[in-house]
Amino acid sequence: MPARYSIEPANPTKSTKARGSDLRVHYKNSRETVAAVRGMTLKRAKQYLNAVLQHKECVPFTIHKRGTGRTAQARQWGVTQGRWPKRAVQAVLDLLANAEANAETKGLDIDSLVVSHIAAHQAQRGRRRTYRAHGRINHSCHLQLTLS
């Protein structure tokens, strides 16, 4: 059975897809990260995510922002709160690299690819929970993206 995506590309011959299931990344961080990357070109998305890892730019937190500190870097997004979610950014970077390799295999032009669809979904919770400090329990999420 082929993998299901929440949105199929309009033109499958000029698009490429990648997905990750049950990634050990917090859903809330992933949701904010993919929202920031949505609509960017492949080159700009990789440049932006690498800048986030180096704390040069931040990921704006717009929905899951309770308790999130303020930073001046979030001003370019029109918000005040932002973070640098390392694991979520790394997961999205790995997904972008996978989609880029799929595009090369298909023979698509890498420089003109745009992140047309990217989504984060909550994964099923594990049966045996490992309780962590400060109310944190290890959750996971599913990520999927389409480059067109």
N, CA, C and O of each residue as an XYZ file, in Angstrom:
592
protein
N       0.840     -1.182      0.000
C       0.000      0.000      0.000
C       0.884      1.244      0.000
O       1.748      1.379      0.866
N       0.686      2.155     -0.953
C       1.530      3.357     -0.993
C       1.223      4.286      0.185
O       0.133      4.264      0.758
N       2.216      5.092      0.518
C       2.067      6.017      1.636
C       1.040      7.090      1.305
O       0.983      7.576      0.176
N       0.224      7.459      2.300
C      -0.794      8.487      2.098
C      -0.261      9.845      2.531
O       0.375      9.974      3.576
N      -0.528     10.842      1.718
C      -0.196     12.220      2.040
C      -1.494     12.990      2.208
O      -2.504     12.642      1.596
N      -1.480     14.038      3.032
C      -2.709     14.791      3.253
C      -3.119     15.569      2.005
O      -4.305     15.825      1.798
N      -2.146     15.947      1.169
C      -2.437     16.629     -0.095
C      -1.542     16.024     -1.174
O      -0.329     15.916     -0.995
N      -2.147     15.631     -2.291
C      -1.370     15.122     -3.418
C      -0.996     16.298     -4.324
O      -1.787     17.230     -4.467
N       0.197     16.276     -4.942
C       0.591     17.394     -5.804
C      -0.283     17.480     -7.053
O      -0.790     16.474     -7.549
N      -0.448     18.715     -7.550
C      -1.276     18.938     -8.738
C      -0.650     18.278     -9.964
O      -1.354     17.690    -10.785
N       0.690     18.376    -10.086
C       1.392     17.778    -11.217
C       2.471     16.837    -10.671
O       3.571     17.291    -10.355
N       2.178     15.531    -10.552
C       3.137     14.597     -9.940
C       4.458     14.456    -10.703
O       5.471     14.082    -10.112
N       4.460     14.751    -12.014
C       5.699     14.602    -12.780
C       6.695     15.711    -12.459
O       7.898     15.533    -12.647
N       6.200     16.870    -11.970
C       7.080     17.987    -11.642
C       7.196     18.192    -10.136
O       7.604     19.262     -9.684
N       6.841     17.178     -9.363
C       6.881     17.265     -7.906
C       7.600     16.058     -7.338
O       7.735     15.024     -7.991
N       8.061     16.215     -6.099
C       8.688     15.117     -5.384
C       8.252     15.176     -3.933
O       7.991     16.250     -3.393
N       8.175     14.002     -3.304
C       7.654     13.921     -1.947
C       8.648     13.217     -1.026
O       9.502     12.450     -1.471
N       8.512     13.498      0.266
C       9.287     12.805      1.290
C       8.476     12.817      2.574
O       7.682     13.731      2.797
N       8.666     11.819      3.412
C       7.932     11.752      4.672
C       8.739     11.023      5.732
O       9.597     10.196      5.424
N       8.451     11.341      6.975
C       9.064     10.674      8.110
C       7.987     10.316      9.108
O       7.162     11.158      9.461
N       7.984      9.073      9.567
C       6.957      8.614     10.500
C       7.556      8.318     11.862
O       8.681      7.831     11.971
N       6.791      8.617     12.893
C       7.180      8.352     14.287
C       8.553      8.926     14.620
O       9.373      8.261     15.254
N       8.802     10.164     14.190
C      10.063     10.830     14.496
C      10.035     11.291     15.947
O       9.014     11.797     16.413
N      11.134     11.127     16.664
C      11.178     11.506     18.077
C      11.455     12.994     18.208
O      12.511     13.424     18.672
N      10.469     13.752     17.784
C      10.530     15.206     17.790
C       9.201     15.691     18.361
O       8.159     15.100     18.075
N       9.217     16.737     19.148
C       7.976     17.261     19.706
C       7.112     17.830     18.600
O       7.601     18.524     17.708
N       5.815     17.531     18.664
C       4.878     17.990     17.636
C       4.798     19.504     17.587
O       4.803     20.086     16.502
N       4.725     20.154     18.742
C       4.523     21.601     18.767
C       5.702     22.335     18.127
O       5.501     23.292     17.380
N       6.919     21.900     18.410
C       8.091     22.499     17.779
C       8.091     22.241     16.277
O       8.436     23.118     15.485
N       7.699     21.031     15.897
C       7.669     20.668     14.472
C       6.636     21.498     13.723
O       6.887     21.948     12.605
N       5.477     21.700     14.339
C       4.415     22.466     13.692
C       4.865     23.888     13.409
O       4.609     24.410     12.324
N       5.522     24.518     14.352
C       5.980     25.893     14.161
C       7.107     25.958     13.125
O       7.186     26.909     12.347
N       7.973     24.945     13.118
C       9.087     24.908     12.167
C       8.582     24.755     10.737
O       9.037     25.467      9.842
N       7.646     23.834     10.512
C       7.151     23.621      9.147
C       6.323     24.811      8.672
O       6.291     25.098      7.475
N       5.654     25.507      9.591
C       4.889     26.695      9.207
C       5.823     27.797      8.708
O       5.469     28.548      7.799
N       7.012     27.892      9.302
C       7.975     28.904      8.883
C       8.565     28.574      7.512
O       8.859     29.482      6.733
N       8.741     27.296      7.211
C       9.399     26.860      5.973
C       8.434     26.830      4.788
O       8.863     26.909      3.637
N       7.142     26.717      5.065
C       6.142     26.575      4.001
C       6.218     27.731      3.007
O       6.205     28.897      3.403
N       6.298     27.410      1.722
C       6.319     28.420      0.664
C       7.710     28.880      0.256
O       7.848     29.596     -0.736
N       8.738     28.491      0.989
C      10.108     28.901      0.649
C      10.640     28.047     -0.498
O      10.153     26.944     -0.746
N      11.643     28.572     -1.191
C      12.354     27.742     -2.160
C      13.224     26.752     -1.392
O      13.499     26.948     -0.208
N      13.651     25.701     -2.061
C      14.465     24.680     -1.406
C      15.766     25.273     -0.881
O      16.186     24.971      0.236
N      16.397     26.108     -1.680
C      17.666     26.718     -1.277
C      17.475     27.624     -0.057
O      18.257     27.562      0.892
N      16.434     28.464     -0.082
C      16.181     29.372      1.039
C      15.801     28.604      2.304
O      16.206     28.987      3.401
N      15.027     27.523      2.164
C      14.614     26.728      3.320
C      15.829     26.105      4.006
O      15.930     26.122      5.232
N      16.753     25.554      3.208
C      17.955     24.952      3.796
C      18.829     26.022      4.450
O      19.382     25.803      5.528
N      18.951     27.173      3.798
C      19.740     28.275      4.347
C      19.127     28.763      5.663
O      19.848     29.003      6.632
N      17.802     28.909      5.698
C      17.106     29.377      6.894
C      17.267     28.389      8.055
O      17.559     28.795      9.180
N      17.078     27.101      7.784
C      17.158     26.107      8.854
C      18.577     25.993      9.404
O      18.761     25.787     10.604
N      19.575     26.124      8.541
C      20.956     26.123      9.036
C      21.230     27.359      9.883
O      21.976     27.288     10.859
N      20.628     28.501      9.516
C      20.785     29.717     10.316
C      20.108     29.558     11.676
O      20.589     30.100     12.671
N      19.003     28.824     11.729
C      18.327     28.565     13.009
C      19.224     27.710     13.899
O      19.312     27.952     15.103
N      19.886     26.717     13.320
C      20.787     25.876     14.119
C      21.945     26.680     14.692
O      22.458     26.354     15.763
N      22.363     27.732     13.984
C      23.457     28.580     14.453
C      22.962     29.768     15.279
O      23.754     30.629     15.662
N      21.636     29.820     15.559
C      21.012     30.904     16.328
C      21.141     32.264     15.637
O      21.143     33.296     16.308
N      21.249     32.276     14.312
C      21.287     33.531     13.559
C      19.859     34.013     13.248
O      19.610     35.217     13.181
N      18.933     33.076     13.062
C      17.520     33.376     12.860
C      16.730     32.472     13.791
O      17.240     31.447     14.242
N      15.475     32.849     14.085
C      14.667     32.030     14.986
C      13.440     31.498     14.253
O      13.075     31.979     13.180
N      12.817     30.495     14.860
C      11.536     29.985     14.374
C      10.459     30.737     15.134
O      10.424     30.677     16.364
N       9.569     31.450     14.430
C       8.526     32.191     15.141
C       7.487     31.243     15.725
O       7.019     30.332     15.041
N       7.131     31.451     16.970
C       6.106     30.634     17.606
C       4.821     31.449     17.627
O       4.740     32.476     18.300
N       3.807     30.984     16.879
C       2.573     31.734     16.719
C       1.394     31.093     17.431
O       0.508     31.807     17.899
N       1.354     29.768     17.528
C       0.228     29.091     18.166
C       0.653     28.467     19.493
O       0.063     28.758     20.534
N       1.660     27.622     19.461
C       2.119     26.941     20.680
C       3.203     27.788     21.330
O       4.382     27.434     21.301
N       2.791     28.919     21.921
C       3.770     29.893     22.385
C       3.706     30.173     23.877
O       4.411     31.058     24.361
N       2.890     29.452     24.609
C       2.741     29.725     26.033
C       4.046     29.424     26.753
O       4.551     28.303     26.696
N       4.581     30.413     27.419
C       5.838     30.234     28.137
C       7.064     30.435     27.265
O       8.191     30.307     27.744
N       6.861     30.750     25.988
C       7.984     30.961     25.083
C       8.540     32.366     25.293
O       7.782     33.334     25.367
N       9.833     32.473     25.386
C      10.463     33.768     25.594
C      10.441     34.628     24.346
O      10.223     34.138     23.238
N      10.669     35.915     24.544
C      10.679     36.846     23.426
C      12.101     37.018     22.910
O      13.068     36.916     23.665
N      12.209     37.282     21.612
C      13.508     37.516     21.004
C      13.357     38.527     19.871
O      12.333     38.564     19.190
N      14.377     39.336     19.681
C      14.343     40.350     18.628
C      14.348     39.710     17.246
O      13.872     40.317     16.287
N      14.875     38.497     17.127
C      14.936     37.818     15.826
C      13.540     37.504     15.281
O      13.376     37.325     14.074
N      12.544     37.435     16.151
C      11.185     37.109     15.704
C      10.511     38.294     15.043
O       9.454     38.136     14.432
N      11.094     39.469     15.149
C      10.484     40.680     14.617
C      10.289     40.613     13.112
O       9.315     41.160     12.595
N      11.205     39.946     12.391
C      11.072     39.862     10.932
C       9.844     39.057     10.512
O       9.407     39.167      9.366
N       9.277     38.251     11.411
C       8.089     37.467     11.121
C       6.822     38.181     11.603
O       5.713     37.691     11.389
N       6.988     39.344     12.255
C       5.835     40.081     12.746
C       5.302     39.583     14.071
O       4.166     39.889     14.436
N       6.106     38.816     14.800
C       5.724     38.323     16.129
C       6.835     38.666     17.110
O       7.882     39.180     16.719
N       6.603     38.380     18.378
C       7.618     38.685     19.383
C       8.279     37.441     19.950
O       9.392     37.518     20.468
N       7.607     36.284     19.861
C       8.121     35.079     20.496
C       8.722     34.126     19.470
O       8.173     33.933     18.385
N       9.856     33.536     19.831
C      10.508     32.596     18.936
C      11.483     31.714     19.685
O      11.893     32.025     20.803
N      11.843     30.628     19.066
C      12.793     29.673     19.652
C      13.685     29.110     18.559
O      13.545     29.447     17.383
N      14.607     28.245     18.971
C      15.540     27.574     18.071
C      15.439     26.071     18.318
O      16.343     25.495     18.925
N      14.354     25.411     17.862
C      14.137     23.982     18.159
C      15.064     23.087     17.337
O      14.796     22.795     16.172
N      16.141     22.666     17.955
C      17.214     21.959     17.256
C      16.743     20.649     16.615
O      17.003     20.412     15.436
N      16.054     19.801     17.381
C      15.677     18.486     16.854
C      14.642     18.594     15.744
O      14.701     17.850     14.765
N      13.703     19.506     15.888
C      12.685     19.680     14.853
C      13.316     20.220     13.570
O      12.980     19.779     12.471
N      14.228     21.172     13.717
C      14.913     21.747     12.555
C      15.745     20.677     11.852
O      15.767     20.608     10.623
N      16.426     19.845     12.634
C      17.250     18.782     12.049
C      16.383     17.767     11.301
O      16.770     17.281     10.238
N      15.217     17.451     11.853
C      14.311     16.508     11.195
C      13.815     17.068      9.863
O      13.742     16.336      8.877
N      13.472     18.362      9.823
C      13.000     18.976      8.583
C      14.137     19.068      7.568
O      13.920     18.873      6.372
N      15.355     19.368      8.044
C      16.516     19.404      7.134
C      16.755     18.033      6.498
O      17.024     17.942      5.300
N      16.655     16.968      7.297
C      16.834     15.610      6.767
C      15.762     15.299      5.722
O      16.045     14.671      4.702
N      14.533     15.743      5.982
C      13.439     15.514      5.041
C      13.669     16.276      3.736
O      13.407     15.757      2.651
N      14.160     17.510      3.852
C      14.466     18.298      2.649
C      15.574     17.647      1.827
O      15.514     17.642      0.598
N      16.592     17.095      2.508
C      17.677     16.413      1.798
C      17.148     15.177      1.070
O      17.557     14.887     -0.054
N      16.237     14.454      1.720
C      15.638     13.272      1.101
C      14.822     13.672     -0.127
O      14.920     13.029     -1.172
N      14.021     14.725     -0.006
C      13.204     15.177     -1.139
C      14.084     15.684     -2.279
O      13.755     15.495     -3.450
N      15.204     16.327     -1.939
C      16.126     16.816     -2.969
C      16.744     15.645     -3.734
O      16.892     15.700     -4.955
N      17.103     14.587     -3.007
C      17.647     13.394     -3.669
C      16.592     12.746     -4.560
O      16.907     12.269     -5.651
N      15.341     12.727     -4.099
C      14.259     12.183     -4.928
C      14.072     13.013     -6.192
O      13.793     12.470     -7.261
N      14.227     14.340     -6.068
C      14.083     15.215     -7.231
C      15.209     14.990     -8.231
O      14.979     15.000     -9.440
N      16.432     14.785     -7.729
C      17.554     14.497     -8.631
C      17.328     13.193     -9.376
O      17.636     13.086    -10.563
N      16.785     12.195     -8.671
C      16.496     10.911     -9.305
C      15.441     11.066    -10.397
O      15.520     10.418    -11.441
N      14.460     11.923    -10.154
C      13.415     12.180    -11.142
C      13.884     13.065    -12.281
O      13.226     13.137    -13.319
N      15.017     13.744    -12.103
C      15.540     14.632    -13.135
C      14.924     16.020    -13.108
O      14.853     16.683    -14.143
N      14.476     16.472    -11.936
C      13.874     17.811    -11.822
C      14.951     18.870    -11.604
O      16.058     18.562    -11.161
N      14.616     20.118    -11.920
C      15.524     21.246    -11.714
C      15.505     21.627    -10.235
O      14.488     22.104     -9.732
N      16.619     21.422     -9.541
C      16.704     21.629     -8.087
C      16.520     23.100     -7.727
O      15.911     23.413     -6.704
N      17.043     24.014     -8.561
C      17.016     25.441     -8.230
C      15.613     26.043     -8.265
O      15.379     27.078     -7.642
N      14.685     25.424     -8.972
C      13.343     26.001     -9.095
C      12.319     25.324     -8.178
O      11.130     25.629     -8.266
N      12.751     24.421     -7.310
C      11.812     23.719     -6.439
C      11.373     24.608     -5.275
O      12.171     25.345     -4.696
N      10.076     24.518     -4.948
C       9.476     25.286     -3.860
C       8.761     24.315     -2.925
O       8.186     23.326     -3.379
N       8.794     24.588     -1.637
C       8.075     23.763     -0.657
C       6.591     24.095     -0.791
O       6.106     25.057     -0.195
N       5.874     23.292     -1.577
C       4.462     23.575     -1.834
C       3.568     23.029     -0.729
O       2.513     23.598     -0.448
N       3.975     21.939     -0.105
C       3.184     21.360      0.987
C       4.138     20.799      2.023
O       5.075     20.074      1.690
N       3.896     21.137      3.277
C       4.664     20.552      4.379
C       3.739     20.521      5.586
O       3.048     21.500      5.869
N       3.724     19.401      6.294
C       2.796     19.253      7.407
C       3.417     18.420      8.508
O       4.259     17.556      8.264
N       2.979     18.700      9.730
C       3.362     17.913     10.905
C       2.082     17.393     11.537
O       1.127     18.143     11.735
N       2.069     16.106     11.851
C       0.908     15.481     12.491
C       1.376     14.756     13.742
O       2.482     14.216     13.782
N       0.526     14.746     14.763
C       0.871     14.033     15.987
C       0.842     12.541     15.725
O      -0.055     12.038     15.049
N       1.833     11.829     16.264
C       1.884     10.384     16.126
C       1.177      9.744     17.324
O       0.896     10.399     18.328
N       0.907      8.475     17.188
C       0.279      7.754     18.292
C       1.249      7.687     19.464
O       2.448      7.484     19.272
N       0.740      7.854     20.654
C       1.595      7.839     21.835
C       2.020      6.424     22.156
O       1.285      5.468     21.910
N       3.221      6.298     22.712
C       3.732      4.982     23.077
C       2.965      4.381     24.236
O       2.385      5.108     25.043
N       2.956      3.082     24.325
C       2.193      2.412     25.368
C       2.852      2.566     26.738
O       2.189      2.860     27.733
N       4.153      2.363     26.768
C       4.861      2.491     28.045
C       5.512      3.871     28.074
O       6.508      4.115     27.393
N       4.947      4.749     28.854
C       5.455      6.112     28.884
C       6.655      6.215     29.811
O       6.689      5.603     30.878
N       7.624      6.989     29.391
C       8.762      7.302     30.235
C       8.549      8.719     30.737
O       8.634      9.670     29.960
N       8.279      8.871     32.003
C       8.013     10.189     32.546
C       9.323     10.933     32.705
O      10.320     10.379     33.168
N       9.306     12.186     32.317
C      10.493     13.026     32.366
C      10.258     14.184     33.319
O       9.145     14.386     33.805
N      11.300     14.933     33.578
C      11.196     16.088     34.464
C      10.338     17.186     33.839
O      10.231     17.268     32.615
N       9.747     18.002     34.646
C       8.954     19.166     34.249
C       7.761     18.777     33.371
O       7.375     19.539     32.484
N       7.187     17.626     33.603
C       5.985     17.229     32.880
C       6.207     16.831     31.445
O       5.251     16.774     30.673
N       7.431     16.556     31.064
C       7.711     16.192     29.675
C       7.663     14.679     29.511
O       8.310     13.935     30.249
N       6.888     14.246     28.536
C       6.860     12.836     28.169
C       7.301     12.780     26.716
O       6.900     13.630     25.921
N       8.107     11.810     26.357
C       8.612     11.729     24.988
C       7.483     11.383     24.022
O       6.950     10.274     24.045
N       7.127     12.344     23.176
C       6.125     12.141     22.141
C       6.812     12.169     20.789
O       7.980     12.541     20.674
N       6.072     11.772     19.775
C       6.636     11.774     18.438
C       5.631     12.364     17.451
O       4.470     12.596     17.789
N       6.098     12.600     16.232
C       5.210     13.162     15.212
C       5.580     12.614     13.843
O       6.649     12.037     13.647
N       4.655     12.814     12.897
C       4.878     12.461     11.505
C       5.088     13.755     10.720
O       4.386     14.742     10.941
N       6.057     13.744      9.804
C       6.295     14.890      8.936
C       6.160     14.455      7.490
O       6.548     13.341      7.139
N       5.618     15.315      6.653
C       5.530     15.041      5.221
C       5.704     16.345      4.464
O       5.275     17.404      4.921
N       6.349     16.255      3.285
C       6.534     17.458      2.491
C       6.506     17.131      1.017
O       6.808     16.013      0.602
N       6.135     18.133      0.230
C       6.104     18.028     -1.226
C       6.839     19.235     -1.797
O       6.556     20.376     -1.431
N       7.784     18.974     -2.698
C       8.462     20.041     -3.433
C       7.917     20.056     -4.847
O       7.810     19.007     -5.483
N       7.572     21.233     -5.347
C       7.034     21.347     -6.714
C       7.853     22.344     -7.509
O       7.565     22.585     -8.681
